[in-house]
Amino acid sequence: RSRWFHADSGWKNTTLKEESKNVTERIDKEQDQATKEIWERCQSVIPRDFETNPRWDKGMRACCICGLLKTPQMWLDYGCDNCAFLIQPGVNDRERMEAVTT
């Protein structure tokens, strides 16, 4: 049984099964793209020593407000993802970083 469905390119005559498949494929592509973007953003946040150094956590610092863990250099480069008012990203203020992290 055929019906008219509105697709991105306009109205077209397809079956419900075909349209369902098209929608599912589009959602899968969007989810794959979103996952890829999230992973790319995380690459700059995950400490590189995590896999190679068993004592990687010894140099980590935690935000005094939310508890987010990062290396001191990551605090200076990116600031706090949750509490942007504490440390502005890219501002190399080591004293401020040490005051708002533990």
MDAnalysis code that builds the backbone (N, CA, C; Angstrom):
import MDAnalysis as mda
import numpy as np

u = mda.Universe.empty(306, n_residues=102, atom_resindex=np.repeat(np.arange(102), 3), trajectory=True)
u.add_TopologyAttr("name", ["N", "CA", "C"] * 102)
u.add_TopologyAttr("resid", np.arange(1, 103))
u.add_TopologyAttr("resname", ["ARG", "SER", "ARG", "TRP", "PHE", "HIS", "ALA", "ASP", "SER", "GLY", "TRP", "LYS", "ASN", "THR", "THR", "LEU", "LYS", "GLU", "GLU", "SER", "LYS", "ASN", "VAL", "THR", "GLU", "ARG", "ILE", "ASP", "LYS", "GLU", "GLN", "ASP", "GLN", "ALA", "THR", "LYS", "GLU", "ILE", "TRP", "GLU", "ARG", "CYS", "GLN", "SER", "VAL", "ILE", "PRO", "ARG", "ASP", "PHE", "GLU", "THR", "ASN", "PRO", "ARG", "TRP", "ASP", "LYS", "GLY", "MET", "ARG", "ALA", "CYS", "CYS", "ILE", "CYS", "GLY", "LEU", "LEU", "LYS", "THR", "PRO", "GLN", "MET", "TRP", "LEU", "ASP", "TYR", "GLY", "CYS", "ASP", "ASN", "CYS", "ALA", "PHE", "LEU", "ILE", "GLN", "PRO", "GLY", "VAL", "ASN", "ASP", "ARG", "GLU", "ARG", "MET", "GLU", "ALA", "VAL", "THR", "THR"])
u.atoms.positions = np.array([
    [0.843, -1.175, 0.000],
    [0.000, 0.000, 0.000],
    [0.890, 1.240, 0.000],
    [0.609, 2.144, -0.848],
    [1.442, 3.319, -1.041],
    [0.762, 4.552, -0.472],
    [1.580, 5.451, 0.123],
    [1.076, 6.705, 0.672],
    [2.018, 7.828, 0.301],
    [1.542, 9.049, 0.469],
    [2.375, 10.217, 0.218],
    [3.022, 10.653, 1.525],
    [4.346, 10.794, 1.519],
    [5.086, 11.230, 2.690],
    [5.908, 12.457, 2.333],
    [6.059, 13.329, 3.301],
    [6.893, 14.515, 3.089],
    [8.318, 14.167, 3.500],
    [9.197, 14.167, 2.554],
    [10.615, 13.926, 2.814],
    [11.339, 15.262, 2.763],
    [12.645, 15.241, 3.038],
    [13.437, 16.470, 3.008],
    [13.367, 17.153, 1.648],
    [13.226, 16.368, 0.607],
    [13.217, 16.928, -0.747],
    [11.808, 17.252, -1.240],
    [10.799, 17.032, -0.419],
    [9.424, 17.317, -0.812],
    [8.541, 16.090, -0.665],
    [7.328, 16.194, -1.171],
    [6.379, 15.092, -1.063],
    [6.724, 14.009, -2.069],
    [6.636, 12.758, -1.608],
    [6.874, 11.651, -2.537],
    [5.989, 10.474, -2.167],
    [5.765, 9.619, -3.118],
    [4.892, 8.469, -2.963],
    [5.744, 7.253, -2.598],
    [5.673, 6.799, -1.335],
    [6.420, 5.618, -0.903],
    [5.540, 4.788, 0.014],
    [5.979, 3.593, 0.264],
    [5.266, 2.744, 1.208],
    [5.683, 3.125, 2.619],
    [4.878, 2.750, 3.568],
    [5.175, 3.031, 4.968],
    [6.485, 2.349, 5.382],
    [6.719, 1.154, 4.884],
    [7.941, 0.410, 5.205],
    [9.169, 1.145, 4.667],
    [9.088, 1.646, 3.432],
    [10.208, 2.384, 2.836],
    [10.481, 3.668, 3.612],
    [9.426, 4.383, 3.968],
    [9.593, 5.635, 4.696],
    [10.169, 5.381, 6.081],
    [9.731, 4.310, 6.727],
    [10.269, 3.951, 8.037],
    [11.764, 3.638, 7.933],
    [12.134, 2.935, 6.895],
    [13.550, 2.615, 6.679],
    [14.358, 3.885, 6.445],
    [13.824, 4.811, 5.654],
    [14.513, 6.073, 5.375],
    [14.715, 6.885, 6.657],
    [13.682, 6.940, 7.477],
    [13.772, 7.693, 8.731],
    [14.797, 7.044, 9.658],
    [14.766, 5.721, 9.755],
    [15.713, 5.001, 10.608],
    [17.147, 5.245, 10.152],
    [17.394, 5.190, 8.854],
    [18.739, 5.437, 8.330],
    [19.199, 6.861, 8.637],
    [18.302, 7.827, 8.494],
    [18.651, 9.219, 8.769],
    [18.998, 9.410, 10.251],
    [18.212, 8.796, 11.127],
    [18.483, 8.894, 12.562],
    [19.820, 8.244, 12.897],
    [20.094, 7.079, 12.308],
    [21.368, 6.402, 12.551],
    [22.548, 7.268, 12.121],
    [22.434, 7.920, 10.973],
    [23.503, 8.800, 10.493],
    [23.714, 9.972, 11.438],
    [22.610, 10.561, 11.918],
    [22.710, 11.686, 12.852],
    [23.349, 11.251, 14.157],
    [22.993, 10.072, 14.656],
    [23.572, 9.571, 15.901],
    [25.054, 9.265, 15.720],
    [25.419, 8.674, 14.580],
    [26.831, 8.389, 14.303],
    [27.634, 9.683, 14.255],
    [27.096, 10.707, 13.618],
    [27.776, 11.995, 13.528],
    [27.916, 12.624, 14.908],
    [26.860, 12.551, 15.717],
    [26.910, 13.111, 17.070],
    [27.939, 12.382, 17.921],
    [27.989, 11.058, 17.821],
    [28.973, 10.273, 18.566],
    [30.381, 10.639, 18.128],
    [30.597, 10.801, 16.839],
    [31.909, 11.168, 16.316],
    [32.337, 12.544, 16.842],
    [31.410, 13.497, 16.841],
    [31.734, 14.845, 17.331],
    [32.075, 14.829, 18.815],
    [31.321, 14.062, 19.594],
    [31.595, 13.965, 21.032],
    [32.966, 13.336, 21.258],
    [33.290, 12.275, 20.528],
    [34.580, 11.614, 20.686],
    [35.718, 12.560, 20.316],
    [35.551, 13.339, 19.251],
    [36.589, 14.282, 18.851],
    [36.816, 15.334, 19.925],
    [35.745, 15.809, 20.566],
    [35.891, 16.780, 21.643],
    [36.591, 16.163, 22.853],
    [36.329, 14.887, 23.113],
    [36.924, 14.218, 24.273],
    [38.412, 13.956, 24.090],
    [38.876, 13.911, 22.864],
    [40.289, 13.640, 22.622],
    [41.183, 14.661, 23.317],
    [40.736, 15.911, 23.406],
    [41.548, 16.941, 24.028],
    [41.369, 16.978, 25.548],
    [40.452, 16.191, 26.068],
    [40.176, 16.220, 27.496],
    [40.785, 15.026, 28.223],
    [40.882, 13.881, 27.565],
    [41.421, 12.679, 28.196],
    [42.941, 12.812, 28.281],
    [43.506, 12.706, 29.499],
    [44.964, 12.814, 29.629],
    [45.675, 11.728, 28.833],
    [46.724, 12.107, 28.137],
    [47.467, 11.149, 27.310],
    [48.188, 10.108, 28.173],
    [48.550, 10.457, 29.396],
    [49.248, 9.529, 30.280],
    [48.330, 8.445, 30.826],
    [47.049, 8.579, 30.622],
    [46.067, 7.665, 31.186],
    [46.382, 6.214, 30.853],
    [46.784, 5.919, 29.618],
    [47.019, 4.544, 29.188],
    [48.418, 4.050, 29.521],
    [49.394, 4.942, 29.603],
    [50.782, 4.508, 29.733],
    [51.356, 4.640, 31.133],
    [50.848, 5.543, 31.941],
    [51.394, 5.792, 33.257],
    [50.414, 5.313, 34.328],
    [50.808, 4.298, 35.131],
    [49.890, 3.794, 36.151],
    [49.620, 4.815, 37.264],
    [50.458, 5.836, 37.387],
    [50.279, 6.860, 38.424],
    [49.818, 8.185, 37.811],
    [49.084, 8.117, 36.713],
    [48.665, 9.327, 35.996],
    [47.807, 10.241, 36.860],
    [47.065, 9.669, 37.797],
    [46.141, 10.468, 38.596],
    [46.815, 11.299, 39.681],
    [48.085, 11.092, 39.930],
    [48.770, 11.826, 40.992],
    [48.894, 13.314, 40.683],
    [48.928, 13.693, 39.424],
    [49.062, 15.100, 39.067],
    [47.741, 15.789, 38.765],
    [46.651, 15.072, 38.942],
    [45.348, 15.640, 38.613],
    [44.893, 16.629, 39.677],
    [44.057, 17.583, 39.233],
    [43.461, 18.551, 40.153],
    [41.953, 18.512, 39.943],
    [41.209, 18.731, 41.027],
    [39.747, 18.692, 40.977],
    [39.183, 20.086, 41.209],
    [38.118, 20.411, 40.489],
    [37.406, 21.669, 40.689],
    [36.790, 21.658, 42.091],
    [36.943, 22.739, 42.823],
    [36.398, 22.827, 44.181],
    [34.867, 22.871, 44.195],
    [34.237, 23.245, 43.097],
    [32.777, 23.330, 43.043],
    [32.155, 22.016, 42.565],
    [32.580, 21.537, 41.389],
    [31.917, 20.368, 40.787],
    [32.718, 19.073, 40.881],
    [34.016, 19.154, 41.200],
    [34.822, 17.946, 41.345],
    [35.406, 17.404, 40.049],
    [35.281, 18.118, 38.943],
    [35.815, 17.674, 37.662],
    [37.329, 17.530, 37.750],
    [37.866, 16.392, 37.287],
    [39.301, 16.133, 37.327],
    [39.962, 16.460, 36.002],
    [41.089, 17.159, 36.073],
    [41.893, 17.469, 34.890],
    [43.345, 17.648, 35.332],
    [44.235, 17.620, 34.358],
    [45.626, 17.945, 34.654],
    [45.735, 19.461, 34.801],
    [46.780, 19.957, 35.473],
    [46.938, 21.404, 35.596],
    [46.962, 22.115, 34.240],
    [47.629, 21.528, 33.253],
    [47.686, 22.161, 31.935],
    [46.319, 22.212, 31.272],
    [45.506, 21.180, 31.483],
    [44.153, 21.174, 30.930],
    [43.305, 22.251, 31.583],
    [43.512, 22.505, 32.901],
    [42.787, 23.586, 33.576],
    [43.158, 24.920, 32.952],
    [44.433, 25.104, 32.667],
    [44.880, 26.370, 32.084],
    [44.372, 26.538, 30.655],
    [44.358, 25.442, 29.890],
    [43.956, 25.500, 28.483],
    [42.444, 25.598, 28.295],
    [41.680, 24.806, 29.063],
    [40.245, 24.667, 28.812],
    [39.348, 25.229, 29.915],
    [39.897, 25.492, 31.099],
    [39.070, 25.937, 32.209],
    [38.175, 24.816, 32.691],
    [37.146, 25.169, 33.459],
    [36.195, 24.166, 33.964],
    [34.997, 24.099, 33.018],
    [34.693, 22.903, 32.565],
    [33.567, 22.705, 31.649],
    [32.228, 22.981, 32.339],
    [32.157, 22.736, 33.638],
    [30.902, 22.894, 34.377],
    [30.766, 24.250, 35.050],
    [31.870, 24.834, 35.433],
    [31.868, 26.098, 36.187],
    [32.716, 27.136, 35.450],
    [32.243, 27.585, 34.319],
    [33.020, 28.483, 33.455],
    [33.392, 29.788, 34.152],
    [32.650, 30.179, 35.181],
    [32.936, 31.426, 35.879],
    [34.200, 31.331, 36.740],
    [34.662, 30.105, 37.047],
    [35.847, 29.963, 37.897],
    [37.139, 30.261, 37.152],
    [37.313, 29.610, 36.015],
    [38.534, 29.771, 35.221],
    [38.123, 29.953, 33.773],
    [38.547, 31.027, 33.166],
    [38.256, 31.258, 31.756],
    [39.219, 30.434, 30.900],
    [38.717, 29.723, 29.893],
    [39.583, 28.916, 29.030],
    [40.656, 29.777, 28.357],
    [41.866, 29.255, 28.317],
    [42.961, 29.918, 27.619],
    [43.674, 30.988, 28.422],
    [43.219, 31.278, 29.633],
    [43.880, 32.279, 30.471],
    [44.895, 31.544, 31.344],
    [46.160, 31.806, 31.116],
    [47.213, 31.108, 31.854],
    [47.462, 31.779, 33.202],
    [46.519, 31.631, 34.109],
    [46.639, 32.186, 35.451],
    [46.789, 31.018, 36.424],
    [48.044, 30.593, 36.624],
    [48.315, 29.423, 37.457],
    [47.855, 29.639, 38.904],
    [48.000, 30.844, 39.441],
    [47.572, 31.105, 40.812],
    [46.058, 30.924, 40.951],
    [45.321, 31.419, 39.974],
    [43.852, 31.287, 39.994],
    [43.470, 29.806, 39.900],
    [44.160, 29.068, 39.006],
    [43.890, 27.644, 38.838],
    [44.131, 26.893, 40.145],
    [45.217, 27.212, 40.832],
    [45.523, 26.547, 42.088],
    [44.546, 26.944, 43.203],
    [44.002, 28.150, 43.127],
    [43.056, 28.603, 44.141],
    [41.690, 27.955, 44.022],
    [41.264, 27.617, 42.801],
    [39.907, 27.070, 42.611],
    [39.900, 25.556, 42.383],
    [41.071, 24.921, 42.421],
    [41.145, 23.473, 42.283],
    [41.898, 22.918, 43.492],
    [41.755, 21.636, 43.696],
    [42.440, 20.984, 44.801],
    [43.093, 19.694, 44.367],
])
